[in-house]
Amino acid sequence: ILPDATLQDMLVGNIGGCIGEVSAVLLLAGGIYLIARGVIRIQVPVAFIGTVAVLTFLFPQGGNDRLTWMLYELLGGGLFLGAFFMATDYVTSPTTTKGKLIFGLGLGIITCAIRFLGTMAEGVSFSILLMNLTVPYIEVLTRQDRLGIAKVKKNKEGAGK
């Protein structure tokens, strides 16, 4: 079920909600500013928002128009706040480019799963918490070998030799 607010109201923040997550335009402007200044990288927000956009476009709920449903899901629920300001935290996000893309993809999938299958409308904060648990594993799987460093070969001889 879509909210009573129009898309324009959701875009400019003329709706009720938690402070700091209602104006999609200002959150987007803040995110672009952080990217332009080099404070955050673009991979996590783009992968996160893009995954949510694709999944909500492909699987609209309640018999709604695909594009309208996708826009309501993108502009509501603190998605931009989570994508630009929470998921890009230096300590809890991956450092490699591949890791950031995997992290953002996982965030989008978990957010949509919570929104579609759960009883709560908000899945952004929970998806960030769940994906933060996987960051050490993402780091191990996506780390690059250092150039010019030979790998140490393990000795295959038994312990008695």
Secondary structure as GFF3:
##gff-version 3
##sequence-region A 1 161
A	DSSP	alpha_helix	7	12	.	.	.	ID=ss1
A	DSSP	alpha_helix	24	36	.	.	.	ID=ss2
A	DSSP	alpha_helix	43	58	.	.	.	ID=ss3
A	DSSP	alpha_helix	66	75	.	.	.	ID=ss4
A	DSSP	alpha_helix	79	81	.	.	.	ID=ss5
A	DSSP	pi_helix	82	86	.	.	.	ID=ss6
A	DSSP	alpha_helix	97	117	.	.	.	ID=ss7
A	DSSP	alpha_helix	124	142	.	.	.	ID=ss8
###
